[in-house]
Structure formats: C-alpha cells, structure tokens
Amino acid sequence: MAVAVITGAGQGLGRADALRLAQDGFEVMCLDRNLDAARETAGMCGGTAFRCDVTDRDEVMAVADRIGECFALINNAGIWNFPSILEVTEEQLQSVIEVNIKGIVWCCQAFVPKMRAGGGGSIVNMSSGAAWTNSPNIGIYPATKAAVESLTRTLALELGAANIRTNAIGPGLIVSDGTAANFEGGRAAERAKGVPMGRVGAPADIADVVSFLCSDDSRYVNGQVIYVDGGITAGTMAR
Ligand SMILES: NC(=O)c1ccc[n+]([C@@H]2O[C@H](COP(=O)([O-])OP(=O)(O)OC[C@H]3O[C@@H](n4cnc5c(N)ncnc54)[C@H](O)[C@@H]3O)[C@@H](O)[C@H]2O)c1
C-alpha cells in the first residue's frame, strides 16, 4: 500500500484529502498540530494520526522517522490573517510565513528522501486563487501563496528527474471548517455571485483533484498550478 502524508489533516480540506486518498487505496498519515483532530480524521479513514506542527523542523523530522515510506506528500497546512500590509504586526506576518512557506520546506526536506528511496512520488502544495487575483485588503496571505507556487516550480525542476512530480492546487471559495464563518447568514449565496459557475466549493472539490495529482493519470503533470475555483481566476464577471 502506498503511503500518503497529509499536513493539516485534522479538518477542512486536509480531512477531505485524507478520506479521498484512503478511498483510493493509500495508507494515510494524518499530521496536524491538533492531535485530537488528526486522530478524528485518522479514525474516519483507517489512517494513522501524528501530532506535527509543520513550522517545527525537529518535530517534522521526528514524525518522518516514524513513517517508513512516502509516495504522496500533501502540503495542505495553511493559515491566514488579513490585516493590511501597512498595519500587519511582526507576529502576524511571521506566523503566516512560518506555516505557509517554511512548513512546506521542512516537510519536503523530511519526506522527499523517502520518495527518492521508493523510486518516485507526488507532492501537492496548497496554494490559493488569492496568489494572483489581486484582491485588495488581504495583507500578506497572497504573497505567501505566490511563494508556494514559486516553490512548486523550483521543486518540479529539481525533482522531476527523480520521478517526483510537484504541483499545486489553488482553491477558490471553499466552505471548510476554517472558512465556514465567512459563508454564514446568506453570505454563501452572495459570494457565489462572483463565481462563474454560480456556487461556492466544497472540500471534496479539492480532494478529487488531489486524488488525480497522486494518481498515475497525472504521470506527466509536473510544475503546474491547478485552480479549483469554479472559474474565478479565469477573469472578471464584469460586462
Ligand atoms: N478554504 C478555502 O476557501 C481555501 C481557499 C484557498 C486556499 N486554501 C488553503 O487550503 C489549505 C486548507 O485550508 P482549510 O480551509 O481546510 O483550513 P482549516 O483552517 O479548515 O484547516 C487547516 C488545518 O491545518 C492545521 N494547521 C494549521 N497550522 C498548522 C501547523 N503549523 N502545523 C500543522 N497543522 C496546522 C489546523 O490545525 C487545521 O486542522 C490552507 O493551506 C489554505 O490556505 C483554502
């Protein structure tokens, strides 16, 4: 059974990814800084739970030591805060950079050697449509996701020859545990008006693409960002 490692697997998109990859036949390793949440996901998909804060290099390495092999690495853990660039504090800035960028670096350092040893693998990094849609007033978050896309391309170039593919997914407006509050009180319908397909997304919409990127069907896809957003990033709906 091939092993899939998912960060931030305790809820939201990470949980949906875990359920889908388990369905696909992967042995799923559920990593989250919240161990109870990771355990809950693992219980739902027959996986194994690990407490792991991706910003802590030592902890990531220690968890990797406990996991024998790895074919798929889903760098899903991510956080956001939206104070304006002119007002963001050192602590707010640092926390988003730590999780969204450094976390991916530490996880790749920990798990790519296992992919090499196994003859190949697939890395899926969670970006965001916000990486380039240029919405105002969302502070540092888009810049961290633009960095995720840059890391994705660099890794694709460096690891392709080892049969390790690296791609990213840019979710649009997805109702997850972390974003649910933004869609309450009729706001889902309101926000759906800005989506060409006329609806906001569900975690399974993302998990299905993660599944594709971890399958042999995507064997020649490397260094790409796939926006899964009902068409938001295709352009503007203004006429
Ligand atoms: N939901 C959306 O609309 C949306 C849109 C674009 C991008 N994304 C990206 O998708 C990813 C998942 O988003 P979500 O909506 O499922 O979020 P969420 O808040 O529902 O879940 C995030 C999970 O990551 C875990 N986590 C946070 N920091 C961590 C750390 N340092 N180490 C380990 N685990 C950590 C949390 O405990 C939580 O279980 C993020 O990278 C986010 O930026 C989401």
The ligand as an SDF file (V2000), in Angstrom:
LIG
                    3D

 44 48  0  0  0  0  0  0  0  0999 V2000
  -10.9650   27.0330    2.3870 N   0  0  0  0  0  0  0  0  0  0  0  0
  -10.6670   27.8310    1.3890 C   0  0  0  0  0  0  0  0  0  0  0  0
  -11.5350   28.5270    0.8250 O   0  0  0  0  0  0  0  0  0  0  0  0
   -9.2510   27.9380    0.8800 C   0  0  0  0  0  0  0  0  0  0  0  0
   -9.0150   28.7430   -0.2330 C   0  0  0  0  0  0  0  0  0  0  0  0
   -7.7200   28.8570   -0.7100 C   0  0  0  0  0  0  0  0  0  0  0  0
   -6.6940   28.1630   -0.1060 C   0  0  0  0  0  0  0  0  0  0  0  0
   -6.9300   27.3810    0.9790 N   0  0  0  0  0  0  0  0  0  0  0  0
   -5.7920   26.6830    1.5860 C   0  0  0  0  0  0  0  0  0  0  0  0
   -6.1460   25.3300    1.8230 O   0  0  0  0  0  0  0  0  0  0  0  0
   -5.4990   24.8580    2.9980 C   0  0  0  0  0  0  0  0  0  0  0  0
   -6.5020   24.2790    3.9680 C   0  0  0  0  0  0  0  0  0  0  0  0
   -7.4710   25.2600    4.2510 O   0  0  0  0  0  0  0  0  0  0  0  0
   -8.7770   24.9160    5.1330 P   0  0  0  0  0  0  0  0  0  0  0  0
   -9.8150   25.8640    4.6930 O   0  0  0  0  0  0  0  0  0  0  0  0
   -9.0410   23.4580    5.0980 O   0  0  0  0  0  0  0  0  0  0  0  0
   -8.2640   25.3530    6.5940 O   0  0  0  0  0  0  0  0  0  0  0  0
   -8.7600   24.8740    8.0260 P   0  0  0  0  0  0  0  0  0  0  0  0
   -8.4350   26.0010    8.9540 O   0  0  0  0  0  0  0  0  0  0  0  0
  -10.1610   24.3600    7.9920 O   0  0  0  0  0  0  0  0  0  0  0  0
   -7.7980   23.6370    8.3710 O   0  0  0  0  0  0  0  0  0  0  0  0
   -6.4180   23.8190    8.4870 C   0  0  0  0  0  0  0  0  0  0  0  0
   -5.8260   22.6810    9.2970 C   0  0  0  0  0  0  0  0  0  0  0  0
   -4.4060   22.9060    9.3260 O   0  0  0  0  0  0  0  0  0  0  0  0
   -3.9500   22.7300   10.6550 C   0  0  0  0  0  0  0  0  0  0  0  0
   -2.7330   23.5340   10.8600 N   0  0  0  0  0  0  0  0  0  0  0  0
   -2.6460   24.8850   10.9230 C   0  0  0  0  0  0  0  0  0  0  0  0
   -1.3740   25.2480   11.1880 N   0  0  0  0  0  0  0  0  0  0  0  0
   -0.6630   24.0910   11.2770 C   0  0  0  0  0  0  0  0  0  0  0  0
    0.6940   23.8190   11.5470 C   0  0  0  0  0  0  0  0  0  0  0  0
    1.5730   24.7930   11.8140 N   0  0  0  0  0  0  0  0  0  0  0  0
    1.0950   22.5310   11.5420 N   0  0  0  0  0  0  0  0  0  0  0  0
    0.2130   21.5290   11.3020 C   0  0  0  0  0  0  0  0  0  0  0  0
   -1.0940   21.7260   11.0910 N   0  0  0  0  0  0  0  0  0  0  0  0
   -1.5120   23.0090   11.0680 C   0  0  0  0  0  0  0  0  0  0  0  0
   -5.1020   23.1750   11.5350 C   0  0  0  0  0  0  0  0  0  0  0  0
   -4.9970   22.6280   12.8440 O   0  0  0  0  0  0  0  0  0  0  0  0
   -6.2990   22.6480   10.7540 C   0  0  0  0  0  0  0  0  0  0  0  0
   -6.6030   21.3090   11.1160 O   0  0  0  0  0  0  0  0  0  0  0  0
   -4.6890   26.0480    3.5400 C   0  0  0  0  0  0  0  0  0  0  0  0
   -3.3680   25.9890    3.0700 O   0  0  0  0  0  0  0  0  0  0  0  0
   -5.4130   27.2580    2.9390 C   0  0  0  0  0  0  0  0  0  0  0  0
   -4.5630   28.3930    2.8270 O   0  0  0  0  0  0  0  0  0  0  0  0
   -8.1880   27.2620    1.4840 C   0  0  0  0  0  0  0  0  0  0  0  0
  1  2  1  0
  2  3  2  0
  2  4  1  0
  4  5  1  0
  4 44  2  0
  5  6  2  0
  6  7  1  0
  7  8  2  0
  8  9  1  0
  8 44  1  0
  9 10  1  0
  9 42  1  0
 10 11  1  0
 11 12  1  0
 11 40  1  0
 12 13  1  0
 13 14  1  0
 14 15  2  0
 14 16  1  0
 14 17  1  0
 17 18  1  0
 18 19  2  0
 18 20  1  0
 18 21  1  0
 21 22  1  0
 22 23  1  0
 23 24  1  0
 23 38  1  0
 24 25  1  0
 25 26  1  0
 25 36  1  0
 26 27  1  0
 26 35  1  0
 27 28  2  0
 28 29  1  0
 29 30  1  0
 29 35  2  0
 30 31  1  0
 30 32  2  0
 32 33  1  0
 33 34  2  0
 34 35  1  0
 36 37  1  0
 36 38  1  0
 38 39  1  0
 40 41  1  0
 40 42  1  0
 42 43  1  0
M  CHG  2   8   1  16  -1
M  END
$$$$
